[in-house]
Amino acid sequence: MEAYWSDGRGRFDTADSYDNYPKFINRKDYVVYTSSDGLWNYWVKGRDIELLRYNGNEIHVEIPTVIDDRIVTSLSYTFDGFYELKSVKIPDGVISLEWAFYGCEGLEEVRLPEGLVNIPHAFEGCLALKNIQVPDSVKDFTYAFSTTAIESFTFPQGALVIRNAFSACLSLKQISIPKTVIKTYEAFNDCEILEHVELEEGIQQLEDYMFFNCFSLKELKIPKSVKKIGMQAVGIQEVREYCPEMEDDPDPAYWVSGYEVVPSFRIIGTHKTAAERYAKAEKITFVEQ
């Protein structure tokens, strides 16, 4: 693995300095420390530390519980862009992994600690990640697994936020969502081969574009507990037309000309509920359960 910078540091192919940290983009009142072994950059949060960057070249990494006599409790962009990383073990005591492994395209194996709470953007862009065991303590899954290779996933009871959790996951086939979830905006949009969805009785709403462009999903059983269904939340897909004047474009020469109901899609639900009202408004087949 070669560094991108002339001084031999870093893996970040950007125009930004290796010494700039996304977490502090709008701040100047911070101090970043380097661990005594040179492997970690971090900042101090009270009596604990948050790891900001891994400076090593190992592709199988076990993160220490204590660095420089301080307990590691969170990671922020720590392995961002480390394409060669294959596996990582995260110690007990870590509660947040914000953007920690963003763009780690080769990451295949992860050990998450009990007590972990927040993983926003943590594994976004981890194209090789197919399986992961998530502790029941995790609440925030915002963009957590967007564009990964995960095929099936069950959110734990207690999960609250799953906004864009699996956006554009082209491998996702099956998903199970508990009643505790309250934020679902674009949670599974563009999951093109998603076929099976289980919504637990007790869930309150399906937010805008939750299952938008999921054209392999042919039916959804919506619990009576759902009180609100947002714009194009389910059963709707884009209409794409060929654009001949763009045939020399390196990207597919198509443009979005409108929206339509997914062919043969149907909603299964209870009479006089949000499910029936949504189906009627979108001209989707409704089957009373």
WOKAWO-V528319 format. One record per residue. N is the residue number from 1. SS is DSSP state (hx for helix, st for strand, lp for the rest). Layout:
n:N ss:SS
n:N ss:SS
This chain:
n:1 ss:lp
n:2 ss:lp
n:3 ss:lp
n:4 ss:lp
n:5 ss:lp
n:6 ss:lp
n:7 ss:lp
n:8 ss:lp
n:9 ss:lp
n:10 ss:lp
n:11 ss:lp
n:12 ss:lp
n:13 ss:lp
n:14 ss:lp
n:15 ss:lp
n:16 ss:lp
n:17 ss:lp
n:18 ss:lp
n:19 ss:lp
n:20 ss:lp
n:21 ss:lp
n:22 ss:hx
n:23 ss:hx
n:24 ss:hx
n:25 ss:lp
n:26 ss:lp
n:27 ss:lp
n:28 ss:lp
n:29 ss:lp
n:30 ss:lp
n:31 ss:lp
n:32 ss:lp
n:33 ss:st
n:34 ss:st
n:35 ss:lp
n:36 ss:lp
n:37 ss:lp
n:38 ss:lp
n:39 ss:lp
n:40 ss:st
n:41 ss:st
n:42 ss:st
n:43 ss:st
n:44 ss:st
n:45 ss:st
n:46 ss:lp
n:47 ss:lp
n:48 ss:st
n:49 ss:st
n:50 ss:st
n:51 ss:st
n:52 ss:st
n:53 ss:st
n:54 ss:st
n:55 ss:lp
n:56 ss:lp
n:57 ss:lp
n:58 ss:lp
n:59 ss:lp
n:60 ss:st
n:61 ss:st
n:62 ss:st
n:63 ss:lp
n:64 ss:lp
n:65 ss:lp
n:66 ss:st
n:67 ss:st
n:68 ss:lp
n:69 ss:lp
n:70 ss:st
n:71 ss:st
n:72 ss:st
n:73 ss:st
n:74 ss:st
n:75 ss:st
n:76 ss:st
n:77 ss:lp
n:78 ss:lp
n:79 ss:lp
n:80 ss:lp
n:81 ss:lp
n:82 ss:lp
n:83 ss:lp
n:84 ss:lp
n:85 ss:lp
n:86 ss:lp
n:87 ss:st
n:88 ss:st
n:89 ss:st
n:90 ss:lp
n:91 ss:lp
n:92 ss:lp
n:93 ss:lp
n:94 ss:lp
n:95 ss:lp
n:96 ss:st
n:97 ss:st
n:98 ss:st
n:99 ss:lp
n:100 ss:lp
n:101 ss:lp
n:102 ss:lp
n:103 ss:lp
n:104 ss:lp
n:105 ss:lp
n:106 ss:lp
n:107 ss:lp
n:108 ss:lp
n:109 ss:st
n:110 ss:st
n:111 ss:st
n:112 ss:lp
n:113 ss:lp
n:114 ss:lp
n:115 ss:lp
n:116 ss:lp
n:117 ss:lp
n:118 ss:st
n:119 ss:lp
n:120 ss:lp
n:121 ss:lp
n:122 ss:lp
n:123 ss:lp
n:124 ss:lp
n:125 ss:lp
n:126 ss:lp
n:127 ss:lp
n:128 ss:lp
n:129 ss:lp
n:130 ss:lp
n:131 ss:lp
n:132 ss:lp
n:133 ss:lp
n:134 ss:lp
n:135 ss:lp
n:136 ss:lp
n:137 ss:lp
n:138 ss:lp
n:139 ss:lp
n:140 ss:st
n:141 ss:lp
n:142 ss:lp
n:143 ss:lp
n:144 ss:lp
n:145 ss:lp
n:146 ss:lp
n:147 ss:lp
n:148 ss:lp
n:149 ss:lp
n:150 ss:lp
n:151 ss:lp
n:152 ss:st
n:153 ss:st
n:154 ss:st
n:155 ss:lp
n:156 ss:lp
n:157 ss:lp
n:158 ss:lp
n:159 ss:lp
n:160 ss:lp
n:161 ss:st
n:162 ss:lp
n:163 ss:lp
n:164 ss:lp
n:165 ss:lp
n:166 ss:lp
n:167 ss:lp
n:168 ss:lp
n:169 ss:lp
n:170 ss:lp
n:171 ss:lp
n:172 ss:lp
n:173 ss:lp
n:174 ss:st
n:175 ss:st
n:176 ss:st
n:177 ss:st
n:178 ss:lp
n:179 ss:lp
n:180 ss:lp
n:181 ss:lp
n:182 ss:lp
n:183 ss:st
n:184 ss:lp
n:185 ss:lp
n:186 ss:lp
n:187 ss:lp
n:188 ss:lp
n:189 ss:lp
n:190 ss:lp
n:191 ss:lp
n:192 ss:lp
n:193 ss:lp
n:194 ss:lp
n:195 ss:lp
n:196 ss:st
n:197 ss:st
n:198 ss:st
n:199 ss:st
n:200 ss:lp
n:201 ss:lp
n:202 ss:lp
n:203 ss:lp
n:204 ss:lp
n:205 ss:st
n:206 ss:st
n:207 ss:lp
n:208 ss:lp
n:209 ss:lp
n:210 ss:lp
n:211 ss:lp
n:212 ss:lp
n:213 ss:lp
n:214 ss:lp
n:215 ss:lp
n:216 ss:lp
n:217 ss:lp
n:218 ss:lp
n:219 ss:st
n:220 ss:st
n:221 ss:st
n:222 ss:lp
n:223 ss:lp
n:224 ss:lp
n:225 ss:lp
n:226 ss:lp
n:227 ss:lp
n:228 ss:st
n:229 ss:st
n:230 ss:lp
n:231 ss:lp
n:232 ss:lp
n:233 ss:lp
n:234 ss:lp
n:235 ss:lp
n:236 ss:st
n:237 ss:st
n:238 ss:st
n:239 ss:st
n:240 ss:st
n:241 ss:st
n:242 ss:st
n:243 ss:lp
n:244 ss:hx
n:245 ss:hx
n:246 ss:hx
n:247 ss:lp
n:248 ss:lp
n:249 ss:lp
n:250 ss:lp
n:251 ss:lp
n:252 ss:lp
n:253 ss:lp
n:254 ss:st
n:255 ss:st
n:256 ss:st
n:257 ss:st
n:258 ss:st
n:259 ss:st
n:260 ss:st
n:261 ss:st
n:262 ss:lp
n:263 ss:lp
n:264 ss:lp
n:265 ss:lp
n:266 ss:st
n:267 ss:st
n:268 ss:st
n:269 ss:st
n:270 ss:lp
n:271 ss:lp
n:272 ss:lp
n:273 ss:lp
n:274 ss:hx
n:275 ss:hx
n:276 ss:hx
n:277 ss:hx
n:278 ss:hx
n:279 ss:hx
n:280 ss:hx
n:281 ss:hx
n:282 ss:hx
n:283 ss:lp
n:284 ss:lp
n:285 ss:st
n:286 ss:st
n:287 ss:st
n:288 ss:st
n:289 ss:lp
